Amino acid sequence: MRTGAFLAGKFQARGGLAVACAVILTISCMQLVTGARGQGSQASQASQGSQDSQVAKGRELALMVCSACHIVAPKQELTPILRPPAPPFEVIAMRPRTTAESLSGFLTTTHKAATAKLEMPDPMLVDYQIGEVVSYILSLRRKPASPTPRAR
């Protein structure tokens, strides 16, 4: 499987984790490609859809592509194989510096760090998919509790 070998090369780790992640990413990519065939321009569909629809699509996509390493949703069916898991999406959403722009930029750049033993692989998402995942992550941001009125 040529694609799997390419994806395994994206990891700096050695052993079973790199192979397992490569297989998961390969299957996810194949599902995305085959699911997109014959459906026309999903980019225009996403832009015409409601915000709720975009969030739901982002959640579904993130569960397929990101859940091998991240806790994408509070009650996701499968636990991440990465130990320890990458930051949960809810934690990422709550970071003060997390914005749509910062998330989009992160998902479209390389993720190398000099001290990291593992690096996040390129999720290979197209622009509308990045928008959906970003919308989903930002939807996880909890609103601060409003103060309760004091009794007089």
N, C-alpha and C positions, 0 to 999 in steps of 0.2 A: 504494500500500500504506500505509494509514493507520497501522498499528502501527509500521512501519519509520520513518515520519516522526516519530512520538512518541519512539521509542527514539533516533533521531539527535539529537533535541533534548536528550536526557539528557547528551550530551557537550558539553564546552565547546570541543573541538577543531574545526577547520574542515577541510574537504577530504575526501579519500578514506578516511581512517582512520575517521572518524565514520560514514560511510555503510557501510563494510565491516562494522564492529562492529554497527551497527544491523541489517543484513541477517542476520548470524550469530545475533544474539540473537533476531530475529523467527523465524527458522527453528527455533531451539532451543525457543522458547516454543511454537510450533505443534506440534512433535513431542511436547512434554510434555503439552499439552492433549489432542491426539488419542490419545496413548498411554494417558492416564488414563481415557478414556471407556469405560464398560462394564466396568470392573474392580472396581467397588465401592470401599470405603474403603481406599485404600492406606495411610492413616495407621494403621489398626488392623493391617494386614498387616505394616507395618514394625515396629510395637511388638511383634508376636508373633514376628517373625523373629529369627534368631540375630544376634549381633554381626558375624559374618563376612558374613552376608547384607546387613546394613546398610552395612558398609564397601564391599562390592561394588557396591551400588546407588549409594552416594555417589560412588564412582570413576566409574561410568558417567555419572551425572548431571553431575559436574564436567567430564568430557571433553566432553560436549555443550555445556555452558553457559559454562565458564570457560577452556577451552583457547585461545580466540582471543587472550587476553592473558597467561595464566599457563602455565607448564610444570606441568601437573597430575600427570603420571606420568613417570617416568624415560624410558620408551621410547614416548611417545605418538606416534601416527602423523603428526599435523600439527603444525608449529611455530607458535607464536603470531605473529600479524600485528603486534602491538604491538611497536614498537622504541624503546628496549629493552623486553623483556618485563617484565611485572609480576613480583613475587617468586614464585619457584617454590613450590609447595605444600610441598615437603620443607623448604625454608628457613623458611617460616611455621610449620610444625609444630615445628621445633627451637628457636624463640624461647622464652626462659625464661617470658615472660608469656603465652604462648599456652595458653588453656584452652578447654574446651567453652563456657563462659559468654562468654569474650571473643570467640570466633569467632561464636557465635550473635548476640551483640550487634552485631558489625560487619556481619554479613550482613542485619540487619534495620534498620539506620539509614542515613541519608544519608552520603555519603562525600566531602563537600566540604572542601577545604583551601584556604586563602587563597593559597598559593604554587603550588598544583598547576595545571599547564596542562591536564591531563586528570584527570577524576575517574572512579572506578569506577562504572559504571552499576548501578542496582538490579537484582540478578539475578532479582527477582520470584519467589522461591521460597516455597512454603508451609512451615509448621512442620515437617512430617515430612521434607521435602526438605532443609531446613536441618540437621536432625538427621543425615541420611544423609551430607551433605557434611562436616559437622563430624566425624563418626565416621571418615570416610575420611582427612581431613587429620591427625587425631590418630593414626591408624594408621601414618602415615609417620614418626612420632617414633622415632628410633633409641634403643635402650636403651644406656646406657653399658656399655662392655666391662668384664666382671668381671676383676679382677686375676688373673693366673696365679700359681699357687702356686710359691714358690721351691723349687728342689732343695736338699736338705740334704747 
